[in-house]
Amino acid sequence: MHEKFRLILDGVSYEIERQEDMLLVNGHPFSYDIRDNIVYIDENPHTVSMLGSQLKINDKLYPVEVEGLDEPILKKRRVPSLSTGADAGVLSAAMPGLIVKLFKKEGDRVKAGDVLIILEAMKMQNELQARIDGFVKRILVKEGESVEMRQVLIEIEPDMEMGTI
């Protein structure tokens, strides 16, 4: 395996090249291994997991982007929509990608946390979730459609009986 990609971790860019059991990070070599869900860099253990668009390393969260990776880090990850507060009923794409799967149709009831869409971006499948309880008011995309960052995908009408704002 020989692969190059760019990792942007907490706003800092790293050029990574994987070569068998070595990583070149900005040209500096490090041995690496993955055993029992622990990543060893020069034999130093690190717990690493994806949480939405953040990377959790040794219990600390970092915003992360990956460019040019040939294989996904994880098959699926949960990614919050960009909407918050008053527009929490609007589900938007957090990044450009391809709509792989729609799980609801207009008029369906949803609960906060329900997966509504799988969006493939950077060769990873991202589960986009409802942020509020309510009903699907409008679906503005279809399976197989490419979408842009911040594009509105679904509108949810809040369920006032459930006490949602």
C-alpha positions as a Markdown table, in Angstrom:
| # | Residue | x | y | z |
|---|---|---|---|---|
| 1 | Met | 0.0 | 0.0 | 0.0 |
| 2 | His | 1.3 | 3.4 | -1.0 |
| 3 | Glu | -1.0 | 6.4 | -0.7 |
| 4 | Lys | -0.8 | 10.1 | -0.3 |
| 5 | Phe | -3.4 | 12.4 | 1.3 |
| 6 | Arg | -3.8 | 15.6 | 3.1 |
| 7 | Leu | -5.2 | 15.8 | 6.7 |
| 8 | Ile | -6.4 | 19.1 | 8.1 |
| 9 | Leu | -6.6 | 18.7 | 11.8 |
| 10 | Asp | -7.8 | 21.7 | 13.9 |
| 11 | Gly | -6.9 | 24.0 | 10.9 |
| 12 | Val | -3.4 | 22.7 | 10.5 |
| 13 | Ser | -2.5 | 20.9 | 7.2 |
| 14 | Tyr | -0.5 | 17.7 | 7.2 |
| 15 | Glu | 0.8 | 16.0 | 4.1 |
| 16 | Ile | 0.6 | 12.3 | 4.8 |
| 17 | Glu | 2.1 | 9.4 | 2.8 |
| 18 | Arg | 1.4 | 5.8 | 3.9 |
| 19 | Gln | 4.0 | 3.2 | 2.9 |
| 20 | Glu | 3.4 | -0.3 | 4.3 |
| 21 | Asp | 4.3 | 0.2 | 8.1 |
| 22 | Met | 5.6 | 3.8 | 7.8 |
| 23 | Leu | 3.9 | 7.2 | 7.7 |
| 24 | Leu | 5.6 | 10.2 | 6.3 |
| 25 | Val | 4.1 | 13.3 | 7.9 |
| 26 | Asn | 5.3 | 16.5 | 6.2 |
| 27 | Gly | 8.3 | 14.4 | 5.1 |
| 28 | His | 9.2 | 13.1 | 8.6 |
| 29 | Pro | 9.0 | 9.2 | 8.9 |
| 30 | Phe | 7.0 | 7.5 | 11.7 |
| 31 | Ser | 6.3 | 3.8 | 12.2 |
| 32 | Tyr | 2.6 | 3.0 | 12.7 |
| 33 | Asp | 0.4 | 0.1 | 13.5 |
| 34 | Ile | -3.3 | -0.4 | 14.4 |
| 35 | Arg | -4.1 | -3.1 | 17.0 |
| 36 | Asp | -7.3 | -3.5 | 19.0 |
| 37 | Asn | -8.7 | -0.2 | 17.8 |
| 38 | Ile | -5.5 | 1.6 | 19.1 |
| 39 | Val | -3.2 | 3.5 | 16.7 |
| 40 | Tyr | 0.5 | 3.2 | 17.6 |
| 41 | Ile | 2.7 | 5.9 | 16.2 |
| 42 | Asp | 6.4 | 5.1 | 16.9 |
| 43 | Glu | 5.0 | 2.5 | 19.5 |
| 44 | Asn | 3.1 | 5.3 | 21.4 |
| 45 | Pro | -0.6 | 4.3 | 21.7 |
| 46 | His | -3.4 | 6.6 | 20.8 |
| 47 | Thr | -7.2 | 6.1 | 20.8 |
| 48 | Val | -8.7 | 7.6 | 17.7 |
| 49 | Ser | -12.3 | 7.7 | 16.5 |
| 50 | Met | -14.5 | 9.8 | 14.2 |
| 51 | Leu | -17.4 | 11.8 | 15.8 |
| 52 | Gly | -19.2 | 13.6 | 13.0 |
| 53 | Ser | -16.7 | 16.0 | 11.3 |
| 54 | Gln | -14.4 | 15.8 | 14.3 |
| 55 | Leu | -11.6 | 13.4 | 15.2 |
| 56 | Lys | -11.3 | 12.3 | 18.8 |
| 57 | Ile | -7.7 | 11.6 | 19.7 |
| 58 | Asn | -6.9 | 10.5 | 23.3 |
| 59 | Asp | -10.2 | 12.0 | 24.5 |
| 60 | Lys | -9.7 | 15.4 | 22.8 |
| 61 | Leu | -11.9 | 16.6 | 19.9 |
| 62 | Tyr | -10.4 | 18.2 | 16.8 |
| 63 | Pro | -12.2 | 19.5 | 13.6 |
| 64 | Val | -10.9 | 17.4 | 10.7 |
| 65 | Glu | -10.9 | 17.3 | 6.9 |
| 66 | Val | -9.3 | 14.7 | 4.7 |
| 67 | Glu | -8.4 | 15.2 | 1.0 |
| 68 | Gly | -7.3 | 12.6 | -1.4 |
| 69 | Leu | -7.8 | 9.5 | 0.7 |
| 70 | Asp | -8.5 | 6.4 | -1.6 |
| 71 | Glu | -10.2 | 4.4 | 1.1 |
| 72 | Pro | -12.7 | 5.6 | 3.7 |
| 73 | Ile | -11.5 | 6.1 | 7.3 |
| 74 | Leu | -14.9 | 4.8 | 8.4 |
| 75 | Lys | -17.8 | 3.3 | 6.3 |
| 76 | Lys | -20.4 | 5.6 | 7.9 |
| 77 | Arg | -20.2 | 8.5 | 10.3 |
| 78 | Arg | -22.8 | 10.8 | 11.7 |
| 79 | Val | -22.5 | 14.4 | 10.6 |
| 80 | Pro | -24.7 | 17.2 | 12.0 |
| 81 | Ser | -26.4 | 19.5 | 9.6 |
| 82 | Leu | -25.2 | 23.1 | 9.5 |
| 83 | Ser | -28.5 | 24.5 | 10.8 |
| 84 | Thr | -28.9 | 25.5 | 14.5 |
| 85 | Gly | -31.4 | 27.5 | 16.5 |
| 86 | Ala | -34.3 | 29.0 | 14.6 |
| 87 | Asp | -33.5 | 27.1 | 11.4 |
| 88 | Ala | -33.0 | 23.7 | 13.1 |
| 89 | Gly | -35.8 | 22.3 | 10.9 |
| 90 | Val | -33.6 | 22.8 | 7.8 |
| 91 | Leu | -31.2 | 20.0 | 7.1 |
| 92 | Ser | -28.3 | 21.2 | 5.0 |
| 93 | Ala | -25.2 | 19.5 | 3.5 |
| 94 | Ala | -22.2 | 20.1 | 5.7 |
| 95 | Met | -20.0 | 19.3 | 2.7 |
| 96 | Pro | -20.4 | 18.7 | -1.1 |
| 97 | Gly | -21.3 | 15.1 | -2.0 |
| 98 | Leu | -23.7 | 12.6 | -3.5 |
| 99 | Ile | -27.1 | 11.7 | -2.0 |
| 100 | Val | -26.8 | 7.9 | -1.6 |
| 101 | Lys | -30.0 | 7.1 | 0.3 |
| 102 | Leu | -33.2 | 8.9 | 1.5 |
| 103 | Phe | -34.9 | 7.3 | 4.5 |
| 104 | Lys | -38.1 | 9.4 | 4.7 |
| 105 | Lys | -40.6 | 10.9 | 2.3 |
| 106 | Glu | -42.7 | 14.1 | 2.6 |
| 107 | Gly | -45.2 | 13.9 | 5.4 |
| 108 | Asp | -43.3 | 11.3 | 7.4 |
| 109 | Arg | -42.9 | 11.9 | 11.2 |
| 110 | Val | -39.3 | 12.2 | 12.4 |
| 111 | Lys | -37.6 | 12.4 | 15.8 |
| 112 | Ala | -34.4 | 14.3 | 16.6 |
| 113 | Gly | -31.5 | 12.0 | 15.8 |
| 114 | Asp | -33.3 | 10.0 | 13.1 |
| 115 | Val | -31.1 | 9.4 | 10.1 |
| 116 | Leu | -32.7 | 11.0 | 7.1 |
| 117 | Ile | -30.1 | 10.9 | 4.4 |
| 118 | Ile | -26.8 | 9.2 | 3.6 |
| 119 | Leu | -24.5 | 11.7 | 1.9 |
| 120 | Glu | -21.3 | 10.3 | 0.4 |
| 121 | Ala | -18.4 | 12.8 | 0.6 |
| 122 | Met | -14.7 | 12.2 | 0.3 |
| 123 | Lys | -15.5 | 8.5 | -0.2 |
| 124 | Met | -17.1 | 8.3 | 3.2 |
| 125 | Gln | -20.8 | 7.7 | 3.9 |
| 126 | Asn | -22.2 | 10.3 | 6.3 |
| 127 | Glu | -25.5 | 9.9 | 8.1 |
| 128 | Leu | -27.4 | 13.2 | 8.3 |
| 129 | Gln | -29.8 | 13.4 | 11.1 |
| 130 | Ala | -32.9 | 15.3 | 12.0 |
| 131 | Arg | -32.2 | 18.0 | 14.7 |
| 132 | Ile | -35.8 | 18.3 | 15.8 |
| 133 | Asp | -39.0 | 16.3 | 16.2 |
| 134 | Gly | -41.6 | 17.0 | 13.5 |
| 135 | Phe | -42.8 | 16.1 | 10.0 |
| 136 | Val | -40.9 | 16.2 | 6.7 |
| 137 | Lys | -42.3 | 19.3 | 5.0 |
| 138 | Arg | -40.2 | 19.2 | 1.8 |
| 139 | Ile | -37.4 | 17.0 | 0.3 |
| 140 | Leu | -35.4 | 19.1 | -2.1 |
| 141 | Val | -33.0 | 16.3 | -3.4 |
| 142 | Lys | -33.2 | 12.8 | -4.8 |
| 143 | Glu | -31.0 | 9.7 | -4.6 |
| 144 | Gly | -28.1 | 9.9 | -7.0 |
| 145 | Glu | -28.0 | 13.8 | -7.0 |
| 146 | Ser | -24.8 | 15.7 | -6.3 |
| 147 | Val | -25.2 | 18.5 | -3.7 |
| 148 | Glu | -23.1 | 21.5 | -2.7 |
| 149 | Met | -21.9 | 22.6 | 0.7 |
| 150 | Arg | -24.7 | 24.4 | 2.6 |
| 151 | Gln | -27.4 | 23.3 | 0.1 |
| 152 | Val | -30.7 | 22.7 | 1.8 |
| 153 | Leu | -31.7 | 19.0 | 1.5 |
| 154 | Ile | -34.8 | 18.6 | 3.7 |
| 155 | Glu | -37.2 | 21.0 | 5.6 |
| 156 | Ile | -38.8 | 19.7 | 8.7 |
| 157 | Glu | -42.0 | 21.2 | 10.2 |
| 158 | Pro | -41.6 | 21.3 | 14.0 |
| 159 | Asp | -44.1 | 19.1 | 15.9 |
| 160 | Met | -45.7 | 21.6 | 18.3 |
| 161 | Glu | -47.5 | 18.8 | 20.2 |
| 162 | Met | -44.1 | 17.4 | 21.2 |
| 163 | Gly | -43.0 | 20.7 | 22.5 |
| 164 | Thr | -40.4 | 21.4 | 19.9 |
| 165 | Ile | -39.6 | 25.0 | 19.2 |
